Amino acid sequence: METKVELQESTLVAPSEQTPRHGLWLSNFDVTAARTHTALVYYYPAPAPTTGFFSPDRLRAALAKALVPFYPLAGRLGRDEAGRLQVDCHGEGALFVVATADCAGEDIFGNFVPSPKIRQAFVPVVPSGEPPCVMSMFQVTFLKCGGVVLGTAIHHALMDGIAAFHFIQTWSGLARGLSLSEACPSPPSHDRTPLRGRSPPHVDFDHLAYSSAYLTGPTRPSNTIVYSVSPKLLADLKSRCAPGVSTYGAVTAHLWRCMCVARGLAPGSDTRLRVTVNVRHRVQPPLPRHFSGNAILRDLVTVKVADVLAQPYPGYVADAVRKSLDGVNDAHVRSVIDYLGIESENGTLEATPWQLLPESNLWVTGWLGLPMYDADFGWGTPRLVAPAQMFGTGMAYVMQRPHKDDGIVVFVALEPEYAQSFEDVFYNQ
């Protein structure tokens, strides 16, 4: 359905106290992150009769306080004297928008599907993610049913999802009336120098996941499909894997097989799974617990299509995913950083073009175990947290639901002609 959204006010919210003024150096992981804002929506149903539900004044005041420890979010994307990407931290402020919409929450979030229309309606949009764009944007939209949608857009060059949810926890805690030390007991660390390259650089592994040769080809149309993975289905998938398999590993193996079958890939051809790995505790010394940058490494698992389809399933594929993740250690991370440094010197280091994933491949991002549903601003936790829009055919998100007993949810961007076949395989294993 078409949703009419009317802007009520738009302001810049600066930190409530003086913050450091400087150019924040960005690591190679930051520079190669997608040059755009990560857009999420948080849906809060209408509460019992109350006053001040999602008061914009209360949210703005809490945001100003949260921007003190998270001051780069009030900055602007810029470049240093050498032309390298950085964040200009001068306290200009985060964009804060208040809007109203003529729809009810259940009309959209009862059976939610991410889409460009959702992104446009409920999350602020800027023409470009290139300098000198704002680093963070937030929109509170009041629905005709009394519910609220909070849209957040944080530039991916500044931080990954782990860091972004740490910020949301801090902001929401302050809105509930906590002190800063209570809302943010472990302050964020913005120093990226532990992720600097070595001199001279040493590239000891292949890093095809970062190569421009990997992400090439025409863009393809896609539909976003949402799948529920019940606790029963999840338990069944795990039971066919090695003991101790992670939820991410079991579900990713299942998605990979569904993709290969739906697309009709030749059994003798290669297929690649792109995975992401949090390296905060994999480097030596480990990064601070609340490192507030990008510390997510990309890797590829390459196997024959026949191996993805073969029995025993899904244990073989889940084991291949586990071995790939287990192989990411300090040496691997340093090799990636140095590889990206060399590419930068050669002028070939680019941000990730999400939309160019080869047709034979799948990219699965896991947001399991993240504090997505801790976003209680004083009126309860959200009923739904999800990406506002999917980017790129062949991408998938594996995400938790508000309650563990509800299982998990999977968002998949897939070519329209393969959607029915994918669904047939997904639910009929």
HELIX and SHEET records of a PDB file:
HELIX    1   1 ASN A   28  VAL A   31  1                                   4    
HELIX    2   2 PRO A   56  ALA A   66  1                                  11    
HELIX    3   3 TYR A   71  ALA A   74  5                                   4    
HELIX    4   4 GLY A  105  PHE A  109  1                                   5    
HELIX    5   5 PRO A  116  PHE A  122  1                                   7    
HELIX    6   6 GLY A  161  ALA A  175  1                                  15    
HELIX    7   7 LEU A  180  ALA A  183  1                                   4    
HELIX    8   8 THR A  193  LEU A  195  5                                   3    
HELIX    9   9 LEU A  208  TYR A  210  5                                   3    
HELIX   10  10 PRO A  231  SER A  239  1                                   9    
HELIX   11  11 THR A  247  ARG A  263  1                                  17    
HELIX   12  12 VAL A  305  LEU A  309  1                                   5    
HELIX   13  13 GLY A  315  ASP A  326  1                                  12    
HELIX   14  14 ASP A  330  GLU A  345  1                                  16    
HELIX   15  15 TRP A  354  LEU A  356  5                                   3    
HELIX   16  16 MET A  372  ASP A  374  5                                   3    
HELIX   17  17 LYS A  404  ASP A  406  5                                   3    
HELIX   18  18 PRO A  416  TYR A  418  5                                   3    
HELIX   19  19 ALA A  419  PHE A  426  1                                   8    
SHEET    1   A 6 VAL A   5  VAL A  13  0                                        
SHEET    2   A 6 ALA A  94  ALA A 101 -1                                        
SHEET    3   A 6 SER A 136  PHE A 142  1                                        
SHEET    4   A 6 VAL A 148  HIS A 155 -1                                        
SHEET    5   A 6 HIS A  37  TYR A  44 -1                                        
SHEET    6   A 6 LEU A 384  PRO A 387 -1                                        
SHEET    1   B 3 HIS A  22  TRP A  25  0                                        
SHEET    2   B 3 LEU A  85  CYS A  89 -1                                        
SHEET    3   B 3 ARG A  76  ARG A  79 -1                                        
SHEET    1   C 6 ASN A 223  VAL A 229  0                                        
SHEET    2   C 6 ILE A 408  LEU A 414 -1                                        
SHEET    3   C 6 MET A 395  GLN A 400 -1                                        
SHEET    4   C 6 LEU A 362  GLY A 366  1                                        
SHEET    5   C 6 ASP A 270  ASN A 278  1                                        
SHEET    6   C 6 ILE A 296  LYS A 304 -1                                        
END                                                                             
